[in-house]
Amino acid sequence: FFLLVCSSGPQQDQNKMASITSAHLSTLFGDTIVTKTGSVPVQEALGGKTIGIYFSAHWCGPCRGFTPQLAQYYKDIKAKHPSFEIVFASSDRDDASFQEYYSEMPWLALPYADRARKDALSKKFKVQGIPTFVLIDENGNTITTDGRKAISSDPTGVDFPWKPPTLEEALGDEFIKNDGTVVTRASLAGKKLALYFSAHWCGPCRGFTPELVKMYNSMKASGRDDFEFIFCSSDRDENAFKEYHSEMPWLALPFANRKGKDALSARFKVQGIPTLVTIDENGFTIATDARGRAGGDPEGKEFPWAPKPVNDLSNGPGQINEIPSLCLMMEKCPASKQSEYEAMLLPLAESVFAAKATPDADPSMLFFTAKTDGGIGSQLRTMTNMGTCEADKPQLVLLDLGAGGKYYTFPSSDVTKESIANFVSFYQAGSLEAQQMSR
């Protein structure tokens, strides 16, 4: 027999890419998009373009203040970059308000009636409030979810479309030891990295740094040489940076590399300090919230603190604000029963983590346990009206905070492996009634 191998030519490859891009645009925006003269096919309006998605509403004061600025920016940028377009994703309360507000805008809009797609966009880009301006490239890859900041820092569009630097570009080629010695990035080849975002003026940082120093020294003393820590400073001047870095036995990003530090903060969505991010030897992100797990691992034996399929809320909330999260609340159950119930949750959690597209992709759902009273678990009980925990009675709640603070309660009185799987299936099918978190 013969094995016939056919290779596609350049034109076929281009057609395939165009098809993929077209399908992706339809997934994001539907088949048609609203213009000032009516609806047009989404591929015709947006194909091959850098796209800004403007989440806004007429009832929102800050939106009404930002919209005229964005309109002027849009006109200026379009003059220089014709392959730029903006799509308005409305949070208005009715179609009349949408129409009135859209009349002030010179760009395109998602059809107001397509509420499901607007909600899906908000969820995809983890929109927490409005106005929000997201920028994606011609292939649908996210450039930035903070376009407002990009516009304010680059009002003339010199750096448009603000494509973020790669990890290597942000880190740069040189790092410094606490004695001022310079080392190159080549010395870090094959090593896992922990990026430590911190500052001397930050009280929690000063409390955490000595513990991290002890751990780092313990890890080095054990003979390990497959890792390095890098201090990414938020200090206000170089003298404060040098003073603080002198307490650390690891490397630091040069203080002068402010652009690189800011790019790293943006890349890993650093919202506060201290923050600890771990990266594998190939540049894939392992954890953006490693501080909690590191704090419970004084000898660094579990470095690089990869997220586990099931994590306890006592180690921090992780990305619970952004990713749907199933929480098993069992504070009053005996330890033996807690292990038993967690084992029921584990197979589903492992299957979700195994389905990630890439090692550093977000899972479609997070899984947590609450085993002790207080802290985040108690806050969740209050905000979801679950009441106090009863002895020997576990409870399940599914949080979808990125969808406007929604949560779902467990429809069964028995927690079993099968009922947990059914709960998630019902949620994914849209069969559960959402409730609103209280504040």
N, C-alpha and C positions, 0 to 999 in steps of 0.2 A: 504494500500500500504506500501511498504518498501523503506526506504532511505538507499541505500548501499553506504557506505563511504570507499573508498580505499586509503590507505596511501602508499606512495612510500618508499622503503627501501633505505639503504645507497648507494647501487650500482646505483639505479635509480637516486638518487640525484646527484651522481658523474657524471653520463651520462648527466643529464640535464645541470649541470654546464659546462661540457666539450662542450656541444652543444652551450651554450650561448657564451663561450669564443671563440669557433671556428667562430661563426657568427660575433662576434665583430672584430676578427682579419681580417676576409674577408672584413668587412666594412672599416677598416682602410687601409689595404694593398692590397685588391683584393684577387683573388683565388690562384695566384702563385706569387712567389718572385724570383728575379734573384740571382743566385750564380755564382761562378767562373766556374762552369761546366755546367751551363744551368739553366733552370727554374725548381722549385720544388713547390709542394703544400705549401701554406702559413702555414697551420696547422702543417705540418711536420717540417718546418724550425723554426717556432716561437712559437708553442704551449707550454704553461707552462713556458715561459721564461720571464725574465726581458729584456725589449727591449729599446735600445737607438735609437732615430731617428735623423739622422745627416743631417741637412739642410745646403747645401754647394754647391759650384760651382768652376770650374777650373779658371774662370776669376777673382775670388775674391782673392786678395792678402792675407788678414787675414786668409782665408780658407786654402790656400796652406801652410801657416805657422802653422796652428793648426792641419791639417790632420796627419802629421807624429807623432805629440805628441799623438793624439787620437789613432793612429794605435798601438803605443807601449803600451799605457794604455790598449787597447783592449786585446792585447796578454797577458799582466800581469794579468788582471782580469779574462780572460777566463781560465787561469791556476788554479785560485782559485775558480771560480764560473762558471762551464761549462754551467749553465742555463742562460747565458748572451749572447745577440746578438745585433748587430747594423744593422740598415737599412739606406742606403744612399738615401736621397730624393733630387734629383738633381735640381739645378736651372741653369744648363748649357744651352747654347743657341741652341745647336743642338746635335744630337745623337753621332756624331764623338767626340765632346768635352767630352760628358758624358763617352763614352767608354775609352778615353784616361785617364781621371781623375780616373774612377773607377778601372783601372788597377793598381793604386797605393794603393788601399784599400783592406784589408783582410776580409771584411765583406760582407753582403748582400746588395741588392739594389732594390728599387722600379723600375719596368719597365719604361724606359725613356718615352715610348710612352704614358703612362698613366698620361698625364699632369693634367687631371681633378682631379685625386686622389691626386696627389702631391699638387695641389692648395687647395684641401679640407683639407689636413693635415696641411698646412701652416695656413689656416684659423682657424682650430680647436684649434691649439696650439698658435695662435696669434703671429706668427713669424713676427717680425718687421725688421729683418736684418739677414745677414749670416756672419760667421758661427753661427748656433744655434744647440744646442744639447739637445734634450728632452728625458726624461727617463719615461717609463711607466712600471707598474708591470704586472704580469702574467695574470691579469684580465682586463687589459686595463686602469686601473686607473692611472692618472698622478702622478708621484712621484716628478718630478721637470721639469720646463721648462728652467732652467739655469744650465744645466749640465756642461757647461764650468767652471762656478764658483765652482761647486762641485768638479770637477777634480783638479782645481788649489789649492783648500783648503785641498784636501785629495789625494795627488798624489800617495800614495801607496794603496789606496782603503780600508783603515781600516774600514771606515763607509759605504762602498758600501752595498746596493744600495741607500743610502742616503734618506731613507724614512723619510719624515718630521715628527716632533713630533706632537701629537695632540694639539688642542688648550689648553687643560688643562695642558699638559706637558710643553708647551711653556710658559704659564703664571706662572707656578710654584705654590707652596703652600703658599707663604708669600708675603705680600706687606707692604709698609711702609707709614706712615703719614709724613707730613712735619716736625713734631717734633721728628722723629726717631722712634716712636712707631710702633711695628710690629703687623699686623693683618693677620689672616689666610683667605684662600680662602672660608672657610666655612661661613664666615660672608657675603659673596657675593651671597649666594644661593638664587635663585629666583629673582635676580636683572638683569636688563638690564645694559650693560656696554658700555662706550665710551672710546676707547683707543686713547690717544692723543700722537701722534708721533711729537716730538718737540725738540728744543735745544736752549740753551741760546745764542749761537753764531749766530743764524739765525734771521736776521732782521724781516722778515714777522712773525716769531713765536712770537717775543717780542711784535709785534703790535697786534697780535690776542689773546695772552694769557690773557691780562687784560679784554677783552670783554668776553672771555669764563669764567673767574672768576666771573664777574658780573652775567652772566647767571646762572652759577652753584649755586651761593648763592641765587639767586632769586628762583630757582627751589626748593632748600632745605627749604627756608623760606615759600614756599607755602604748606609745609607739606608732600611733596612727599618723599617716602623712598624706591622706587622701582628701584633705579638706582645708579650707581657709575661711576666715571671717574677714569682712570688709566693713569698716565704719563709714556710713553715709551721713555726714553731719548736717544738722539743722541749726548749728550754732550761728550766732549773729555776727561774729567777726572772727578773723583768723587766730587771734590770741586766745580766745575762748576755745576754739577748736583744738589748738595745740595743747592747751592745758588739759582738756578733757581726754584727748587722744593719748596723752602721756600715761594715763591710768590703764590703757588697754594694750594687751600684748599682740594684737593683730594688726592687719593692714588698714589703711584708710584711703578713700577716694581723696585726691588732693582738694583742699578747700577751694582753690581757684576754679575747679571744675564744677561750677554752680549749674551750668546748663545740663551736664551729665547727671548730676544729682537730682535735678528737677525732673528730668526725663525718666529716671528710675522710679521716682516717687509716683509719677503719672502712670508708668507702665504697670506698677504693682498696686495702684490705687491706695496708696498710703494715706490714711485719713487722720492718723494721730501717731504719736510716738510714746514709748518705744515700740517699734515694729521690727519683727525678724522675718526675713524672707529667705528661703533656701532654694538653691538651683542645682541641678545635677551637672555632671561633667560634660554633657552635650548641650547645655544651655536651656534645657527644659525646666520650667518652674515646678518645684516640688510642693512648696507651701508658701502662701503669702501671709499666713497667720500662725507662724511657728512659735511665737512667744509663749503661749499658754502651755504647749507640750514641752518646750524647753525648760520652762519653770518647774515642771514636775519631773525633770530628768537631770538631777544635779551632776551626774558623771558623764552626761552626753552619750549614753549607751544607745539611745534610740535615734541619734542624729542620722539623717537630716529631717527627722520629725515629719515624715509624710503623713498626710491626712489618712486616717483609718476609715474603713467603710462605715464603722459606727464609732462616734466620738461622744464623750461625756460633756455635758454642758458646763461642768465645773472647770473645764480646760478652755472655755471661751466659746463664743457663738459662731466663730468662723464666718462663713458667708450666708448666715441665716437670713439676713435682710435682703439678699439678692436671689437666692436659689430656694425653690420649694423644699421644705424640710419636715421630715416625719420625726416627731419627738415621742419617745416612750417614757412616760412619767411613772416612776415606781419608787418614790422616796421612802415609803413606809414598808416596802417589801423586805424580807430578810435577804442577806447576801446570796444565799444559795438560790433563792427564787429569782433574784435579779440576774444572776448568771444564766439561769434557765430561760428567762424571757428575752434576754439579749441574744441568746443563741437562736431564738426564733426569728429575730430581726436580721441576723447576720447574712443568711443566704441571699435575701432580696437586696440588701445593701451591696454585697459583693458583686451581684450580677449587674447592678447599675454602674458601679465603678469600672467593671470590666468592659462596659459598652462605650466608654469614653473614646472619642475619635483619636485623640493624641494624648500622650502622658500628661501634658499640662492643660488639657481642656477641662472645663468645669463639668462635673457630673450633672445629670438631669435632675437629681434629687439628693439631698443630704439626709443623714440619719443620726439622731442624737438620743442619748439616754439622760435621765435625771435621776441620780441615785441618792442624793442627799438634799436635805431641806436648805432653803435660802438661795441667794444668788439669782442667776438667770432663770432657773426653774421656777422659783417663787414669783418672779416678775411675769413669766408666761402664764402661770395659773391666774394671776390677777387680771391680766390683759385679755385672757380668753374665757374668763368667767368659769373656770373649771372647779373652783372651790378648793378646799384643802384636800390633801391626799389622804385616802383611807387606808387603814392597815391591810396589807396583803392584797391590795386591789390596784393593779397597774392601769394606766389610762393612756390612750393615744390621741394626739392632736397633730394635724397636718397644717403647717403654716405656709402661706403664700404671701409674704410681706411685700414682695416686689410688685404684686398686683393690687396695690392699694390697701395693704394691711388686712388681707382676708385670711380666714382660718376655717378648718373643717374638723368637726368632731367625729369620733369613731362610732359607727352605727351599730356595733355589736357589744354585748356585755362581756364576751370572752375574748381574751387575747391569745391567739394561736398563730402558728406559722401561716396557716391558710387564711385566717381572717385578716391578718396584716396585709397579705398579698391582695386580697379582695378589696380592702380599703384603698390601697394605692390604685388598683385597677378602676375602681369607681371614680376616684379623683381624676385620673387621666381621661376617662370617658366623659367627664363633665356631668356625672350623675349625682354629685353631692351638692347640698345646699351650702353656699358660702355664708359665713358670718363675719362681722366686722370687729376687728380688735378694738378694745377700749383703751383709753390713754391714761 
